[in-house]
Amino acid sequence: IMNSDKTNCSIITVNYNSYLFTENLLSSLRMNDCKTDTLYIIDNFSFDESYEKIFSLLKLNAKNKVNINNFKISTCYKINNIYLVRLKKNYGYASAINIPLEINRKNNKNSYFWVINNDIEVEFNTLEILKDQYVNNSIITPSVYDLNNRDRVQSLGCKIDSCFLTTKNIISIRSLNNTKIDYLSGVSLFFDKNVLNKVGLFSENYFMYYEDVDWCIRALNEDIKLKINLNTKIFHNHKKNINFKLKIHYLLNRLRLAFRFYKSKIPLVFLYTILSLLFNLFRYFFIIKNVK
């Protein structure tokens, strides 16, 4: 018989100016039916009233205020098994998800962790399947499908290009059977306390993008397996275009990854990054601005 603590999971998601996604995620997680799991919604200093709307949706008030000792936290509220944490500024994605990971590691609280984007929908039994079919010493994700085209596979794990460190999704079972997963998308990462203790927190050097790649490479270096659970699905909103500022983060973070793990690739990645930056600057100033 499983120890009841063994079934507890900390679900961690980040909200940044995206109330509708968070509302939809809350609805699909059915946290009201949940007795043992904890949800942490980390608001990365949204400025579009999405934090206030989530506050209202959860029916929070002053009595729900709790203290968590972390200098990055502005306020924290708890109702039932849901925490709503507002940060003092946007510290980046990795920094936001690290806060509940650190809390739980210190308190020795929950056995499992599920880090998910807020722009996903989950099948009603996904979390139970991930727990029941979890393989020790592994990081697992369900099959990721497109939220706007539910028959289309978005990701069954990811590959890293051996020359330029660009990334692409594995999108067919056949490809999955014939290839080694290089990393799992940060859209969904399910793992246990043992994995967290081995790999550590997410690197905060990246702000946004490639923190999942960095974390999975460190996991592989610890002989932790990266696996897809094909018995359940999540549906992810795929952004075709990211804004200019985030695109710059994306390009520079690829170079950061090269300096950390692929020193022999630095010249190629550097050249590719410079050309990509120039292309994106040209596109931004001469095409996008003119269209506006």
N, C-alpha and C positions, 0 to 999 in steps of 0.2 A: 504494500500500500504506500502510495506517495505521501510524503510529508506535506501538509497543507501549504507550508511556506514555499515548498518547491514549485507550486503552481502560480505563485504571485509574479506579476510582471509589471514593470514600470514602462508605460508607453510615453514616448517623448516626441513632441512636435513643436515646430516654431511657427509663430504667426508674425508676418510682417506685411501690413497694409493689405490683408487678404481675408476679410471677415467671412465672405461667402464660402470660401474653401474650408475654413475652419468649422463653420456651421455645418457644412455637408459632411465633413469628417466625423464630427461629434454624432451626427445622426446615424452614420453607418457603423460607428463603433458601438452604439447602444450602451453607453457607459451606465445608463440608469439601471440596466439589468445586471450590472457587474458587481460582484461582492468582494473579489480579492485583488483585482488589478487597480493600478493607480495611473491616472493620466496627468501628465505635466504639459500645459500649454505655455510656452515661453514666448512672450511678446517682445520682439526685438526693437522696441521703441517706435511702434507704428505712429504715423502722424495723420492717418485718414479716418480716425474714430473707430477703427476696427476693434481696438482694445476695449473701448467703452461699450461697444455692441456685444462683445463676448461676455463682458462683465454683466450686462443686462440679461443676456440669453441664459447665463448660468444662475440668474436670480441671486447674485451676491449682494452682501451689504457689509457695513462696518464690523458686524459681529464675526464675519468670516475671515477677518484679517489674521494672518499668522506671521511669525518672525522666522526668517531663514537667514542665518549668518553668512552673508556673501556681499562683498562691497559693490558688486555689479547690479544687485537687485534694488529696484526702487520700491516696489510693493509686492506683496504676495497674499493671495486669498485662497482659501480651501473650502470646498463644499462637497460633502460625501467623500468620494475618492478622486476628486478632480482639483488640481492646483492650477491657478492662473497667476503666472509670475510676470511682472513687468520689469524690464531692464532700464537702467538709467540712460543708456544710449544704445545704438546699434553696434554691438561688439563683433558682429559677424556670426555666421551660421554655427561654426564649430564651437565657439565660445558659449553660445546659447544652449546647445545640447549637452555640453560638458557639465553645466550647473547641476541638473538632476542626476547625471551619472555620478558626479562627485558626492552629492548628498547621499545617494543610495550606497555607494561604496563605503563611505564613512559609517553609516548607520547599520550596515550589514542587513539591509532591509529586504529587498526583493531578489528573487533568484534569476529572473529573466529580464531582459531589456528589449524593447522594440522601438527603434528610432525610425520615425516615418515623416515624410513630407505631409504638409497639411492639405495639399492639392490632390489627395487620393480618396478613393472610396474602397472599402474593404467588404468582402463577402462576410456574412454574419458569423460564420464559424472559423474564420481565418486564424484568429489568435489561438483558439483551442487546438486546431490542427498543428500549428507551429510548435506549440508546447508538447503535444502528445507525440509528435514525430521528430522531436529535436534529437540531433546526434551530438554527443559530447564533443568538445573541442572543435566546434564549427560555428560559422556565421551563415545564417540561412535567410533566403528571401523567397516569398511566393513568386509565381509567374506574374510579370507586370504587363498589363494590357492597357490599351489607350482608352482613356475615359470618354473621349468623343467618338471613338470607333471601336466598340467593345469586342469585336472579333479580331482586332489587329494586335498581335504581340508587340510589345514595346521593348521588353528586355528579359532575357533569360541569362543574366550575367553579362559581363563586359570584357572586351579585349583592349589591350594597349598596343598601339603601333610600335614596332621595334625600332623604327628610325626616328620618328618625330614626336613620339609619345602622345599622339592624338588618340582619342578613344572612340570606340563604337560598340553598339549593343549586339549581342547574339540574339537572333530573332527566330530561330527555328530549332526544333528538337534535334533534327539531324546534325545541325551545326554544333549544338550543345554536346551531343554524344561524341563528336569528333574533335573537340577542342578543349583546352584547359582554360578555365575562367581566371582572368587576371585580377579582376576586382568585381565587387557587387555595387550597384548604384545605391547612393545614399537615400534614394526614394524610400527604401525599406531595408533595414538591417536588424535581424533578430539574433540574439546571442545570449549567453548566460554569464553569470558573475565570474566564473573561471576565465572566460575569454577576456572580459574587461580587465581582470587583474593581470593577465599576461600581456595584453596589447597596450593597455593604458588608455588615456583619454584621447580625443581627437586633437590633431595639431591645430593650434589657433593662428599659425602663420599664414593661412590661406584666405581668411576672411569669408570667401565664397567660391566654391568649385575646387575640385581635386582633393578636398579633405577626406572624402570617402576613398579615393584611390590610395592616398598616403596611408590611411588606417588599414586598408586591406593588404597592402604590401607588407606592412609591419606584422599583420596577422599571419600571412603566409611564411614570413621569416621565422615565426614561432611554431611552424608546422600546424597551423590551424586551417581547417578545410573551409572552402567557400562552396556553398551548395544552393541549388534551387529546389524548392518544394513544389512539384508539379501538381499536387493535389488540391491546391487552392490558388486563388487569384486576387490581385488588387488591381485597381484601375487608376491610372495616373494621367493627369492633365499635361499633355506634352506642349511645352512652349516652343513654337517654331522660331521666334525671334527673342533675343535677350537684349536689354538696353546697352547702350554704348559703354557706360561705366562698368557694368558687369562683364561685358565682353573683354575689356582690358584686364580685369581680375583673372578671367578665364585664361587668357593668353600668358600673362605673367606667372600664374600659378603652375602652368606647365613647365616653365623654366625653373621655378622653385623645386618642383618634383625632380627634375633632372639633376640639380645640384645636390639633392639629398640622396637619391637612389641610383642615378644613371650617369655618373660623371663622364663616362666615355661618350655619351650622346650630347653633351653640352654644346659643342660647336654646331651640330645640325639643328638642335632644338632652338638655339639662340638665333641662327639664321632664319629659321622658319618663323620664330616669334617676331623678329624685326619686320619681315615681309608681311606677316599678318597684321601687325600694328599699323604699318603704312597703308595697307589696303583698307583697313577699317577706318582709319583717319580720313582717307580720301572719300570713302563711301559716306561717312558721317557728314563731312563738311560740304561735299560737292553734290551729293545725290540726295540724302535724306533732308538736309536743311533746305535745299532748293524745292523739294517736293512740298515741304511745309509752307 
